[in-house]
Amino acid sequence: MTLHHVSFGDGIPVLALHGWTPDHRLMTGCLEPIFSRLSGYRRLYPDLPGMGKSPAGDIDSSDGIMAAVLEFIDEQIGDEPFLLIGESYGGYLARGLVAERPEQILGLGMICPTGTLAHKDRKLPEPVVLRTEPGVLESLTDGEDFTELAVAQTAAALATYRADVAPGLAVADTVAMDRIQQKWDLSTAPESGPVYTRPTLVLCGRQDAVTGYEDLYELLPHYPRATYAVLDVAGHNLQIEQPELLGALVREWLQRVSQDLPSMATSG
């Protein structure tokens, strides 16, 4: 299966995997403001099967999605070392990729990643709204589900949601996704391989009522080079609600990776 994707820049490949239901725009929206100011990175943003412009075909499991991602890597990256970033379900796939190809992945970044537990078993904070601005809720159109996850109900957050998240939600193949969700767990469990000793970044929202933050802490022994940051005023859309902190922490992660590989460029 050929996944639809967009790419920018030249240099060390950076593969960015979006979460469940949105498409690549979720990742370009939060990462391109960071990477567009740097040189030396070729960013690859695919649509996962059943999402965006990538058809699901007959895929009926996360194993099928993983196979499509591995095929995409073989087509677009080959055996070249690369950096990997995943958000939510994309973070779950990223952990699985580390188990599959640890030597090829130079560094692992995760934003609000899905942990090891099914939703009903996760330790989750109660949903809460911490920031509001006048007129934001009144400006919502019928059917907009911005408030479902929003900890910061601000005009800026709503604008970013409309640009980066909502378009993907509108085109997802929900029938295929319901089918895939019945076989959610990967056969090769993340963290089933050797300890991953390269620079890692785990970003969680303190108010994330979808994946939470407590369960991810238990993964840290497998990632001894991990920065684990829990950001206040951040729910499952952390990248929308705390973009400045996201940028600072991603840049610091890139610096750690580059220090392990002195030939890499991280500024421009």
Secondary structure, DSSP 4 states (H G I P E B T S, - for coil): -PPPEEEE-SSEEEEEE--SS--THHHHHHHHHHHTT-SSEEEEEEPPTTSTT---TT--SHHHHHHHHHHHHHHHTTT--EEEEEETHHHHHHHHHHHH-TTTEEEEEEES---SS-GGGS--PPP---EE-TTTGGGPPTT--GGGT-SEE-HHHHHHHHHHTHHHHHH--HHHHHHHHTT-S-SS-TT-SS---S-EEEEEETT-SSS-SHHHHTTGGG-TTEEEEEESS--TTHHHH-HHHHHHHHHHHHHHHHHHSTT-----
